[in-house]
Amino acid sequence: MPEKTRQNIDLKPAEEIVKQFPRLTRDKLIPILQQLQDAYGYLPVPVLQWVSNKTGIPSSRMHGVITFYSQFYTEPHGKHTIRCCEGTACHVKGSPRIAERVMDELDVAPGETTKDMKFTFEPVACLGTCFLAPVIMVNNDYYGQLTPDKIPQILKNYS
């Protein structure tokens, strides 16, 4: 029977991931975290503690990497992540109205996940696609030159 944490999180995925890295070096931490997040949908703290104990990677080092890179989450996250650019070009071209429409459609605030766990909404400083302003990114898909009226159809593509 697979080992579980006190919060009843199955550690089998973590065990399989750690086995792939017999020689742990500093450069392996990000790939381990990425695979853990792919397996769990986020990085549960009990799993991180277990990995730290098994690998000898200090929890403080993991936490430093997790908080530095925006790709990592320590709380449950929606199946689809919507990032709305708040950069200057997007702001000038209407990103506040785009963000407002996303929040209205999903009934979430910035940083929140929908009750059904389908979407997480994250305003971001810049998506680096000023020529598409205003722009959102859903998972790895970019949608640019948006108007608030385009948001419902975009969301339907991910329902």
Backbone as CSV, one residue per row, in Angstrom:
resi,resn,N_x,N_y,N_z,CA_x,CA_y,CA_z,C_x,C_y,C_z
1,MET,0.848,-1.186,0.000,0.000,0.000,0.000,0.888,1.242,0.000
2,PRO,0.612,2.206,-0.904,1.445,3.404,-0.983,1.390,4.221,0.304
3,GLU,2.519,4.831,0.610,2.606,5.694,1.774,1.735,6.933,1.564
4,LYS,1.151,7.442,2.661,0.317,8.647,2.588,0.774,9.625,3.657
5,THR,0.481,10.901,3.418,0.776,11.919,4.419,-0.372,11.958,5.425
6,ARG,-0.198,12.762,6.463,-1.270,12.916,7.459,-2.546,13.480,6.854
7,GLN,-2.419,14.287,5.789,-3.598,14.847,5.130,-4.151,13.891,4.081
8,ASN,-3.701,12.641,4.109,-4.193,11.600,3.213,-3.829,11.862,1.742
9,ILE,-2.652,12.432,1.523,-2.151,12.648,0.168,-1.285,11.449,-0.199
10,ASP,-1.595,10.821,-1.311,-0.863,9.654,-1.795,0.552,10.066,-2.193
11,LEU,1.544,9.410,-1.640,2.928,9.731,-1.940,3.512,8.910,-3.085
12,LYS,2.738,8.007,-3.640,3.237,7.166,-4.742,3.771,8.006,-5.910
13,PRO,3.042,9.048,-6.373,3.610,9.865,-7.455,4.958,10.485,-7.073
14,ALA,5.074,10.964,-5.855,6.334,11.567,-5.405,7.443,10.521,-5.368
15,GLU,7.122,9.316,-4.899,8.114,8.234,-4.865,8.636,7.929,-6.265
16,GLU,7.730,7.860,-7.235,8.124,7.565,-8.615,8.995,8.683,-9.197
17,ILE,8.669,9.912,-8.871,9.441,11.050,-9.378,10.835,11.063,-8.778
18,VAL,10.925,10.886,-7.476,12.227,10.916,-6.802,13.132,9.792,-7.324
19,LYS,12.552,8.642,-7.649,13.331,7.516,-8.187,14.039,7.877,-9.502
20,GLN,13.474,8.828,-10.239,14.061,9.222,-11.524,15.345,10.035,-11.362
21,PHE,15.653,10.444,-10.147,16.808,11.310,-9.895,17.736,10.655,-8.876
22,PRO,18.443,9.593,-9.300,19.305,8.887,-8.345,20.462,9.744,-7.833
23,ARG,20.980,10.623,-8.690,22.046,11.529,-8.261,21.479,12.935,-8.218
24,LEU,21.223,13.398,-7.035,20.615,14.724,-6.900,21.687,15.799,-6.867
25,THR,21.516,16.747,-7.758,22.369,17.922,-7.770,21.459,19.142,-7.776
26,ARG,22.026,20.305,-7.545,21.225,21.535,-7.445,20.350,21.758,-8.669
27,ASP,20.855,21.386,-9.840,20.115,21.646,-11.074,18.913,20.722,-11.257
28,LYS,18.715,19.776,-10.372,17.586,18.845,-10.484,16.343,19.333,-9.731
29,LEU,16.481,20.347,-8.894,15.360,20.786,-8.068,14.187,21.277,-8.909
30,ILE,14.415,22.118,-9.883,13.304,22.638,-10.691,12.602,21.516,-11.450
31,PRO,13.325,20.600,-12.119,12.610,19.494,-12.770,11.812,18.627,-11.794
32,ILE,12.338,18.410,-10.598,11.584,17.637,-9.594,10.301,18.379,-9.232
33,LEU,10.409,19.675,-8.956,9.231,20.460,-8.589,8.215,20.493,-9.734
34,GLN,8.702,20.626,-10.959,7.787,20.638,-12.107,7.034,19.316,-12.224
35,GLN,7.731,18.216,-12.063,7.073,16.917,-12.157,6.102,16.688,-10.999
36,LEU,6.478,17.130,-9.806,5.565,17.016,-8.663,4.294,17.816,-8.912
37,GLN,4.463,19.032,-9.420,3.288,19.862,-9.685,2.425,19.251,-10.789
38,ASP,3.042,18.678,-11.803,2.268,17.997,-12.848,1.475,16.833,-12.256
39,ALA,2.079,16.119,-11.324,1.422,14.945,-10.731,0.286,15.322,-9.790
40,TYR,0.470,16.375,-8.999,-0.509,16.735,-7.971,-1.392,17.923,-8.349
41,GLY,-1.000,18.680,-9.362,-1.739,19.876,-9.737,-1.271,21.110,-8.975
42,TYR,-0.502,20.899,-7.955,0.115,21.950,-7.143,1.185,21.269,-6.306
43,LEU,1.852,21.995,-5.435,2.912,21.420,-4.607,2.449,21.363,-3.151
44,PRO,1.825,20.244,-2.761,1.356,20.133,-1.379,2.536,20.160,-0.400
45,VAL,2.423,20.955,0.634,3.502,21.092,1.612,3.904,19.740,2.205
46,PRO,2.973,18.850,2.564,3.397,17.549,3.098,4.239,16.739,2.107
47,VAL,3.944,16.857,0.817,4.740,16.163,-0.201,6.139,16.767,-0.255
48,LEU,6.208,18.092,-0.194,7.518,18.754,-0.207,8.354,18.334,1.005
49,GLN,7.714,18.222,2.153,8.431,17.789,3.357,8.951,16.363,3.188
50,TRP,8.125,15.495,2.612,8.532,14.116,2.377,9.711,14.074,1.405
51,VAL,9.632,14.840,0.323,10.710,14.884,-0.666,11.992,15.410,-0.017
52,SER,11.879,16.412,0.813,13.040,16.953,1.509,13.701,15.872,2.360
53,ASN,12.899,15.133,3.092,13.438,14.060,3.943,14.106,12.966,3.114
54,LYS,13.503,12.615,1.987,14.033,11.537,1.137,15.280,11.949,0.363
55,THR,15.337,13.212,-0.056,16.414,13.649,-0.947,17.521,14.421,-0.253
56,GLY,17.232,14.959,0.908,18.210,15.806,1.579,18.207,17.243,1.071
57,ILE,17.304,17.546,0.134,17.184,18.925,-0.337,16.466,19.707,0.772
58,PRO,17.080,20.748,1.306,16.430,21.481,2.396,15.093,22.099,1.960
59,SER,14.125,22.041,2.852,12.816,22.651,2.581,12.966,24.131,2.273
60,SER,13.914,24.785,2.922,14.115,26.215,2.694,14.556,26.486,1.256
61,ARG,15.376,25.601,0.686,15.788,25.778,-0.708,14.589,25.593,-1.634
62,MET,13.771,24.563,-1.355,12.570,24.347,-2.166,11.661,25.565,-2.094
63,HIS,11.439,26.058,-0.884,10.550,27.215,-0.706,11.086,28.431,-1.463
64,GLY,12.392,28.631,-1.441,12.989,29.758,-2.163,12.727,29.679,-3.659
65,VAL,12.854,28.485,-4.218,12.609,28.304,-5.651,11.125,28.472,-5.959
66,ILE,10.288,27.871,-5.127,8.835,27.920,-5.353,8.321,29.359,-5.320
67,THR,8.807,30.150,-4.389,8.317,31.528,-4.277,8.956,32.446,-5.315
68,PHE,10.102,32.066,-5.861,10.741,32.895,-6.886,10.055,32.744,-8.239
69,TYR,9.704,31.520,-8.601,9.112,31.248,-9.910,7.590,31.212,-9.824
70,SER,6.939,32.005,-10.672,5.477,32.087,-10.630,4.789,30.836,-11.161
71,GLN,5.530,29.918,-11.752,4.920,28.699,-12.276,4.535,27.710,-11.182
72,PHE,5.037,27.903,-9.962,4.789,26.949,-8.886,3.702,27.432,-7.935
73,TYR,2.899,26.474,-7.460,1.786,26.773,-6.560,1.793,25.823,-5.371
74,THR,1.543,26.354,-4.188,1.451,25.500,-3.001,0.005,25.334,-2.532
75,GLU,-0.918,25.876,-3.287,-2.348,25.715,-3.010,-2.997,25.084,-4.235
76,PRO,-4.096,24.357,-4.030,-4.785,23.780,-5.194,-5.088,24.855,-6.236
77,HIS,-4.942,24.463,-7.460,-5.037,25.388,-8.583,-6.046,24.838,-9.577
78,GLY,-6.703,25.715,-10.304,-7.671,25.281,-11.298,-7.030,24.514,-12.443
79,LYS,-7.827,23.757,-13.149,-7.355,23.004,-14.303,-6.763,23.944,-15.358
80,HIS,-7.372,25.122,-15.507,-6.919,26.110,-16.480,-6.532,27.397,-15.750
81,THR,-5.382,27.941,-16.107,-4.928,29.189,-15.514,-5.094,30.307,-16.534
82,ILE,-5.791,31.350,-16.119,-5.986,32.524,-16.967,-5.109,33.636,-16.417
83,ARG,-4.195,34.104,-17.245,-3.332,35.222,-16.863,-3.732,36.433,-17.695
84,CYS,-3.999,37.515,-17.016,-4.381,38.754,-17.688,-3.235,39.749,-17.526
85,CYS,-2.724,40.210,-18.662,-1.604,41.148,-18.638,-2.052,42.505,-18.111
86,GLU,-1.263,43.051,-17.195,-1.512,44.381,-16.657,-0.403,45.360,-17.051
87,GLY,0.414,44.982,-18.035,1.494,45.856,-18.483,0.944,47.152,-19.078
88,THR,1.837,48.102,-19.315,1.431,49.425,-19.779,0.622,49.381,-21.064
89,ALA,1.112,48.683,-22.077,0.399,48.636,-23.359,-0.986,48.018,-23.181
90,CYS,-1.070,46.945,-22.435,-2.368,46.290,-22.215,-3.289,47.182,-21.391
91,HIS,-2.727,47.808,-20.374,-3.539,48.686,-19.534,-4.158,49.818,-20.357
92,VAL,-3.323,50.462,-21.171,-3.791,51.581,-21.990,-4.877,51.124,-22.965
93,LYS,-4.767,49.885,-23.445,-5.722,49.384,-24.434,-6.897,48.630,-23.816
94,GLY,-7.029,48.676,-22.493,-8.254,48.165,-21.880,-8.176,46.906,-21.050
95,SER,-6.997,46.505,-20.599,-6.926,45.276,-19.806,-7.748,45.322,-18.510
96,PRO,-7.939,46.489,-17.863,-8.795,46.469,-16.677,-10.224,46.001,-16.988
97,ARG,-10.743,46.366,-18.163,-12.092,45.914,-18.547,-12.092,44.419,-18.870
98,ILE,-10.987,43.934,-19.444,-10.856,42.500,-19.743,-10.839,41.712,-18.437
99,ALA,-10.014,42.153,-17.496,-9.921,41.470,-16.198,-11.279,41.476,-15.495
100,GLU,-11.947,42.615,-15.532,-13.272,42.718,-14.896,-14.253,41.716,-15.511
101,ARG,-14.220,41.572,-16.813,-15.134,40.627,-17.483,-14.808,39.185,-17.104
102,VAL,-13.520,38.849,-17.048,-13.122,37.497,-16.628,-13.626,37.236,-15.217
103,MET,-13.410,38.180,-14.319,-13.836,37.997,-12.929,-15.350,37.872,-12.829
104,ASP,-16.076,38.674,-13.602,-17.541,38.586,-13.600,-18.020,37.239,-14.137
105,GLU,-17.440,36.791,-15.235,-17.845,35.523,-15.851,-17.577,34.333,-14.931
106,LEU,-16.466,34.381,-14.218,-16.054,33.247,-13.389,-16.423,33.399,-11.914
107,ASP,-16.866,34.582,-11.527,-17.179,34.868,-10.129,-15.970,34.610,-9.223
108,VAL,-14.836,35.211,-9.609,-13.610,35.101,-8.830,-12.973,36.479,-8.699
109,ALA,-12.065,36.581,-7.754,-11.233,37.769,-7.583,-9.819,37.398,-8.040
110,PRO,-8.947,38.380,-8.193,-7.568,38.057,-8.575,-6.941,37.035,-7.619
111,GLY,-6.305,36.018,-8.211,-5.657,34.978,-7.421,-6.566,33.848,-6.981
112,GLU,-7.848,33.945,-7.283,-8.789,32.913,-6.832,-9.026,31.842,-7.887
113,THR,-9.537,30.727,-7.398,-9.899,29.589,-8.241,-11.403,29.391,-8.141
114,THR,-12.011,29.039,-9.272,-13.458,28.801,-9.270,-13.791,27.609,-8.376
115,LYS,-15.017,27.607,-7.869,-15.450,26.532,-6.956,-15.341,25.156,-7.589
116,ASP,-15.546,25.070,-8.911,-15.470,23.783,-9.604,-14.037,23.395,-9.978
117,MET,-13.066,24.217,-9.586,-11.641,23.973,-9.829,-11.274,23.972,-11.318
118,LYS,-12.084,24.604,-12.156,-11.769,24.663,-13.587,-10.796,25.785,-13.921
119,PHE,-10.932,26.945,-13.253,-10.140,28.113,-13.618,-9.513,28.781,-12.398
120,THR,-8.292,29.251,-12.584,-7.645,30.146,-11.632,-7.319,31.414,-12.396
121,PHE,-7.634,32.561,-11.801,-7.406,33.850,-12.454,-6.221,34.556,-11.812
122,GLU,-5.236,34.926,-12.643,-4.026,35.582,-12.157,-3.688,36.810,-12.996
123,PRO,-3.875,37.987,-12.464,-3.336,39.167,-13.143,-1.807,39.103,-13.065
124,VAL,-1.125,39.456,-14.151,0.334,39.417,-14.165,0.876,40.743,-14.679
125,ALA,2.109,41.044,-14.314,2.715,42.323,-14.680,2.918,42.446,-16.180
126,CYS,3.307,41.359,-16.835,3.558,41.435,-18.276,3.615,40.031,-18.859
127,LEU,3.038,39.875,-20.035,3.125,38.609,-20.763,4.101,38.711,-21.931
128,GLY,4.669,39.886,-22.137,5.669,40.064,-23.179,5.111,40.023,-24.590
129,THR,3.843,40.351,-24.731,3.210,40.324,-26.057,2.477,41.638,-26.298
130,CYS,3.182,42.733,-26.153,2.575,44.058,-26.256,1.872,44.277,-27.597
131,PHE,2.381,43.658,-28.643,1.765,43.824,-29.961,0.367,43.228,-30.023
132,LEU,-0.001,42.385,-29.056,-1.334,41.782,-28.992,-2.272,42.525,-28.038
133,ALA,-1.825,43.580,-27.412,-2.562,44.254,-26.349,-3.996,44.609,-26.734
134,PRO,-4.899,44.430,-25.780,-4.757,43.741,-24.496,-4.807,42.223,-24.690
135,VAL,-4.102,41.516,-23.815,-3.928,40.068,-24.001,-4.175,39.299,-22.702
136,ILE,-4.721,38.099,-22.872,-4.768,37.127,-21.786,-4.112,35.854,-22.296
137,MET,-3.731,35.042,-21.352,-3.152,33.744,-21.668,-3.955,32.713,-20.888
138,VAL,-4.470,31.706,-21.572,-5.161,30.606,-20.905,-4.268,29.388,-21.095
139,ASN,-3.756,28.880,-19.992,-2.730,27.839,-20.030,-1.578,28.358,-20.881
140,ASN,-1.338,27.786,-22.046,-0.253,28.258,-22.919,-0.772,28.933,-24.180
141,ASP,-2.059,29.240,-24.219,-2.676,29.862,-25.392,-2.852,31.364,-25.174
142,TYR,-2.395,32.155,-26.149,-2.525,33.605,-26.071,-3.757,34.065,-26.847
143,TYR,-4.449,35.058,-26.267,-5.590,35.693,-26.937,-5.356,37.192,-26.873
144,GLY,-5.256,37.814,-28.040,-4.931,39.225,-28.063,-5.945,40.077,-28.784
145,GLN,-5.684,41.378,-28.714,-6.566,42.392,-29.280,-7.998,42.142,-28.806
146,LEU,-8.100,41.956,-27.504,-9.368,41.560,-26.892,-10.305,42.718,-26.630
147,THR,-11.558,42.351,-26.569,-12.606,43.219,-26.029,-13.311,42.384,-24.970
148,PRO,-13.980,43.020,-24.027,-14.689,42.236,-23.008,-15.682,41.236,-23.606
149,ASP,-16.286,41.569,-24.742,-17.277,40.679,-25.353,-16.688,39.371,-25.869
150,LYS,-15.371,39.304,-26.058,-14.737,38.072,-26.547,-14.477,37.057,-25.428
151,ILE,-14.525,37.497,-24.190,-14.161,36.642,-23.059,-15.082,35.422,-22.906
152,PRO,-16.408,35.555,-22.968,-17.255,34.363,-22.777,-16.930,33.225,-23.756
153,GLN,-16.705,33.549,-25.018,-16.396,32.494,-25.997,-15.049,31.841,-25.705
154,ILE,-14.077,32.633,-25.300,-12.774,32.069,-24.961,-12.921,31.092,-23.803
155,LEU,-13.673,31.477,-22.787,-13.863,30.599,-21.627,-14.599,29.317,-22.001
156,LYS,-15.562,29.414,-22.919,-16.299,28.213,-23.366,-15.365,27.188,-23.987
157,ASN,-14.289,27.655,-24.613,-13.334,26.723,-25.220,-12.658,25.816,-24.196
158,TYR,-12.719,26.182,-22.925,-12.036,25.436,-21.874,-12.984,24.795,-20.875
159,SER,-14.257,24.888,-21.124,-15.235,24.327,-20.172,-15.371,22.829,-20.317
